[in-house]
Amino acid sequence: MAEHFDVLIIGAGLSGIGAAWRLQEQMPGKTYAILEARDAIGGTWDLFRYPGVRSDSDMFTLSYPFRPWREPESIAPGDKIRRYIEETAAEGGIMPHIRFGSRVVTADWAGDRWTLRLADGATLTCGFLYACAGYYDYAAGFQPDFPGMAEFAGRLVHPQFWPAGLEYAGKKVVVIGSGATAVTLVPAMAAEAGHVTMLQRSPTYMTVLPERDVIANGLRRVLPAGAANRIARAKNILITQGFYQLARRRPARVRKILRSFAVRALKDPAYVDEHFNPRYEPWDQRLCVIPSGDLYEVLRAGTASIVTDHIESFRPDGIRLRSGRVLEADIVVSATGLSLLPIGGVRLTVDGTPVEIGDHTAYRGIMLSGVPNLAYCIGYVNASWTLRADLVHRYVLRLLKHMDRHGYAVAAPDETGGQGRPLLDLSSGYVRRALDKFPRQGAKDPWLVRQNYLSDALSLPRADVTRAMTFTRRPAPAPLEEIAS
């Protein structure tokens, strides 16, 4: 007989550990396990090991509200974030519940439970399934098929699969891309490489944030860690949400502000207009963060440069551009983006019918229309992931408590909420390539997904868990005479 749990959580990253903490805190009687496909805790922060990997959100909002961030950096390196997640799991007694090397292949709903089959052949069942695997495809990053790639005589690397011990000291490095990964890699590699060139097809909006939050660190010296974190968290939420709203309402003004930051740092308006002047409006794509202006520093120092052009083809000694220019390279880093995958790539069926996730509507951005006892955790695209993740955890627990209180075994959002905007409403290439894989939003609550933490923080903890939801009670126990017969 398959081992049964009240709740199974997929993923032991930032979201999965947060979900387990909240579950233990609020419903300690529930049996649960965390199924982690990899052999280590940390999720994204264990997967990505490229030079300089760091958060692009401040840690006072990316960390858990129930466990203060105590490191000096606000924009933190990946190894410290990974250690923070590990320490949270250990402190919360969560480690014994994690089953490493447990990749879920299929999840089949029948009756009042999910049956999960793992890659190693094991089978588990649960009453409620909570997918906290984020939305990255851990098995594959996005790699364009550039002409002539096979002819390149140097080393071609994708950041998602960074080779341990890669030597780049004194080498000519070309980093293809202009997103957060490229912006992180260029200054990190420029410290040792002979020269690093960031090759971008088109510019990206960038903003500078201090690596250390002076106000937060000052508060820590006079207040307990929890109180200092709460104040720093509130401050950063108001600043980031205010800036996002300004960008959506006054894009020309924000474009001017961001340009002024770059001009002040680089002292060359023409250079800024060539390489830091995107075609889209601010926050149509996620802004890139430059901690303490490190990218601008290496550009000024001449240890790195930016080229804005298109790739015509690879050649043995580097890359030929459409302009005719050749970028010589010993190493090419293809920071060309990620591939997205919902629910950790698990194949779902309900009563034998395959669930095509892209055909469903997102219920509060937490569940799928018509799919019972399944929730998924996706954070914000315009703010720290954890801000929304923790709201989602708490909503899921309110739903489970409601079900227990009323004797319900099954909760399923209505079949349809209408099909509207994409769930991830950004124009970034990695998002647009995966639109058909994800559910879409509806036109109104509870099918509308807001990218607004302040609004969600007020509404989601009070949202009616019964709205547009169908519940089924547990079957009554059989009479004693029937059992005896």
N, C-alpha and C positions, 0 to 999 in steps of 0.2 A: 504494500500500500504506500502511496506517495506521502511524503511528509507534508503536513498542512500547517499554514500560518494564517493568522488574522490578516496581516498586511505583509506584502513583499515589496521592497523598495529596490528599484534597479539603479545602480550607480553609487559608488562611494566617493564622490567628489564633494565639492562645496555644497551642492544642493542636497545630496543624499544624506550626508552627515547632519546637516541642519534639520532635515525631515525627521531623522531618527531621534535627535535630541528633543524636538517638539513632541513627538509621539510618546517617548518615555516620560516626558514632563507632564503631559496632559492626560494620557491614557495608559498608565503604567501596567494595567492588566492585559494589554494587547500583546499577543505573540507576534514577533516580526523577525525578518532577516533582511540583510542588504546583499544583493547579488552584484558582485563587481567582476567584470570581464577580465580586467587586468590583474596583475599580481601585487599591486600596491595601491595605497589610498591616495586620493588627491585629484583624480579625474584629469581635467585640462592641465592642472598644475603639476601633475606627474608626467603627462604625455609630452609637453613642450619643454625641451631642454636646450634650445638654441642660445647663443651668447646674448646676455643682457635681458632675457625674458623677464617680464615684470607686469604688474597690473597696469591697466590704462584707466582705472577708476581709483579714487582715493580709498584707502583701507578702512577709514572710519565708516564708510557706507558699504564697502564690499565685505567687511567682517560681519560676524553674527551679532545681532543686538543683545544676545544673552551672554556673550563672552567678549570682553573688551580686547581691542587690539593694543598691544603693549610695546610694539617695536617703534623705534624712532622715525622710520620712514612712513610717509603717507602714500607715496607711490612706491610699492615694495617689490623687491626681486622675487622671482618665482619660487626659489627654494624656501624663503621665509613664509610664503603663503602656504606652500605644501606642508611645512612643519606646523603651522598654525592649525591646519585642518587635522593633521595627525594628533596634535595635542588635544584638540577639542574632542575627538573621538575617544582618546584614552581617558580624559577627564570625565566624560559622560558615561563611561562604561559601555561604549558602543562597539568597541573592537571585537568582543566575542560573537557579536551578531553578524559580522561581515564574513561572507564566503567569497574568498578570492578565487580567480580563475573560473568564475561561473558566468559564462556568456549565455544569455537567454536567446534562443533561436526562435521559438514560437510561443504564443500565449493563446489558449483556446478557451472561450467562455461557453459554459453549458450549465444549466440549472442555476446554482447560486454560487459558482466559484470559477476561478481561473485555474487552468492547468498549464504549467510552464514546463517546457522541455529545453534542457540546457545542451550546449555543444558537446559536453562529455557524456551525454546520454541520460543523465539524471532527470527525474521528474519531481516537481513540487507543485502544491496547490495552495491557493490563498482565497480569502473572501474579498480582498480589495488589493488592487495592483496600482502602485504609484511609481511612475517612470521619472527618475531624477537623473537622467543620463545626458542632459543638455541637448544640443542639437548639432554637434560636430560629428562627422564621420571619422572615427578614430583610425579606421583601416586605410583611409585614402584621403590625401589632400587634393586640391585642384591643380592640375598640371596641364597647361595648354600644350598642344603638339606643334611646337615651333619648327619651321623647316630647318633641316640640317642638324638637328640636335645630336644625332648619332655620330656626326663628324667631329664634334667638339672633343679635343684631346685632353682638356682639363677635367676638373671634378665638378659634376652637377649635383647640387644638394637641394632637397626640399626641407624647409625649416621644421615641418612636422615630424620628420624622421632624421634628426640631426645625428650624424655619426660621431660616436664618442672619440675624443682625441684628434679631431680634425685639425691639421696644422695649417694655419693661414698667416703666420708671422712673415712679414716681408713680401707677401703675395699680392698680386693684382686681383681684386675681388669686384665682381659686378653683382649687385643685388637687384633683381627684377621685381618691381612693385613699388607702391607708394602708400600702402596701408600701415596699420599699427605694427605688424611684424617687421616690415622693411624699416620703418622709422626707429624701431628698437635695435635692429641688427646693425645698421650703418654706424652709429657712434660706438657701439660695443666692439665691433670688429676693427674700426679705424684706429683704436689704441695700439694694435699690434700689426695690422696689415700694412703692406707697402702703400696701397691706396685703395679706397673703396668708392665705387661709383653706384649711386642709386639711379637705376634706369626706370623711368616711369612713362607710361603711355599718356597719362594725364595727371594733373596735380590733385592733391587732396588738401582739405582744410586742416590746419594744425593750430594747436594752442599750447601755450606754455603753462605748466603748473609746477610749483616748487616740490622738490622731492620730499622735503620735510615740511610739515604744517606747523609754523611757528606758534600760531595761536593755540593749537591743540597741545603741543608740547609744553607751552607755558601753563595751560590749564592743569596738566598732569602734575605740575610741581606744587600746586596749591589745593587740588581737589582729589578725592578718591578716583581710581581709574575708571570706574563705571560712570560716575557723574561727568568726568572730563570727556569720555567717549560720547556720551549722549549729547553734550553741547556741541562738540566738534561735528558729530553726525548731523545734527539739526542745521548747523551753519552750512555745511557742504551740500546738504539736500536743497536748501533754499537758494544757494548760489547756482548750482547746476541746473535745477529746474527753472529758475528765473532766466538763466542764459538760454536754455532751450526754447522757452516760450518767446523770448525776444527774437531768437533766430527765426522762428516760424512766422512771427508777426511783422518783423522788420528785418528781412534778410539782407537788404542793401546796407543797413547800418552795421549788422554783425560782420558782413563781408569786409566792410571798411575797418572795423575794429581788428579783425584777425590780420588783415594786410598790414595795419600799423604795427602790430607786434613783430611781424616778420621784418619789416623795413627797419624798425628800431634795432633788431638783433643783427641784421646782415649789412646795414648801411648801403644798400644798393637797390633802389626801387625797380630798376629795369630787370635785375636778376629775380626779384620777388615776383614781378608781373609775368615773367617767363615760366617760373617753376612753382609758384605758390598761388596760382590764380585759377581755381577750378571752374569747370563749365556749369556745374550744378549749384544749387543754393545751399547755404549752410544747413546742416542736419538733414539733408536729403540722404546723406550717408553719415555714418558715425565719425565724429571728429577724432583726429589722432592727437594724442597727448605727448608733448616733449618735456620730460621731467627736467626741470632747472635749465631748459634750453640746450640740452646736450647735443642735439642734431645741429643746431645753429653754430655751436662752438667748433665742431669738427669741420663744418663748411668754411667758417672763417679761417681756421688754421690751415686749410688746404689739404688735410689728410683724407677728406672725402669731398665728393662733388655730386651734383645732380645733373642728369641729362634727361630732357623731355623729348621723346621720339618714339617711333614704332620699330619693332624688330622685323627686319627683312628675312634674315636667316642666321643660323649659327654657322661658324666655320671653325677649323681646327684651333685657331689661336684666339677665338673670342666670338663676338657678335657683330654682324653687319647691320647697320640701321637703314631705315628707309631713306634717310638724308644722304646716304653714301658713307657716312662716318663708320669707322671700325673701332669697337671697344675691345681692347686686348684684355684677356682674363686667364688667370690660372684656375680660379674657382668662380662658378656662377651659382648664386643662391636664388632659387626660383620661389620668391615670396609672393606667389601669384594667387594666393587665397586658399580658402577652405572649402570642403564639400560638406553640405548639411544633410542630416539624417534624423528624422523624427523618431521618438520613442526608442532610441538606441538601435534602430534597425530591426526591432522585433516584429515578426509577422503575426498579425492579429487575426483571429476569426471569432465570430459570434454565432453560436449555434450552427457551426459548420460553414458559414458564409464569410469569405475573406473581407477584412476591413480595409478599404482603400482610403487612407487618411485624408488625402486631398479632396475627397468627395464629401467630407463632413464639415460641419460648422463648429467653430470653437465656442464652447460654453464657458463664459467668463475667462477665456484663455486658459482654462484649467482642465476641462473634460471635452469629450467628443460627442456630438449629437448622436443619440441612438446607441451609444456604447456604454454598457453598464459597468459600474464599480471599477472604473479606470480613471486615474488622474495623471496629469503630466505637469512638470515644472519647467517653465521658461521664464527667464528674467526679462528685464527691460533692455531695449536697444538704445535708449537715450539716457541711461543712468546705470548705476551699479546693479549687477545681476541680483545680488542678494536682497536688495530692497524689495523686489517683487517676489523673489523665491520665498522669503519668510512669510509674506502675506498669503501666498498660496498654501504653504504648509498649514498655517492656522485655519484657513478656510476649509481645507480637506479634513482637518480634525473636527471642526464644527459639524461638517456633514456626517462624519462617522459617529459623533456623539448623538446627533439627531436620529440616525438610523438605530442606534442601540436603544435610545430612550423609547422609541415607538415600535420596537420589534421588527424593523425592516431588515431584510436580507439583501435587497437589491435597490440601487438608485441609478436611474438612467436619464440623462437629459432628453428632452423631446427629440423626435426624429429630425426636425429641421428648424433652423433659425433663420433661413435665407442665406444667400451667398453674397458677400460684399467684398471689402478690401482684403488684401492678404493679411495673414496673422502677423507676419514680420514685415512691417510697412516701411521698408527702406529701398533705395534704388541701387544699393551696392550689388556688384556682380555676383558675389557668393550667395546673396539672398535671392536674386532674380533667377538664378540657375535652378533653384530648388522650390520655386513657388508651387508647383503641382504636387509636391510631396507633403505639404503642410495644409492643415485646415484653413479655412477662410473665416473672416469675421462676418457677423450679421449686421443689420442696420441699427439695432437698438439693444438696450440691456434686456436680458443677460448675455447677449451674443456679441456685444461690442467690447472690444479690448482697448482700453485707454493706455497710452504711454505717458501716464501722469501719476507719479507716486503720491503727491499730495492729495489728489482726488481719490486714488485707490485706498490710501491709508485711512480716509474717512469713511468710504463706502463699503469696501470689501469685508471688513470685520463685522459689519452690520447687515450685509446682503442676505436676503431671504434664501436659505438653502433649498426651500421647497419650490421656488419659482421655476416654471417650465421643467420640472423634474417629476418623473414617474417613479413611485416607490412600490415595492412588492414585499409583503410580510413573509417572515419565516413560516414554513408550514407548522401547524399545530402538532404537538407530539401525539403519537397514536395512543388510543385508549388502552388501559392495562389489559383488558380482556382480549384485545386484538394481538397484543404482544404475547400473551400467554398461549393463544391458539397457534 
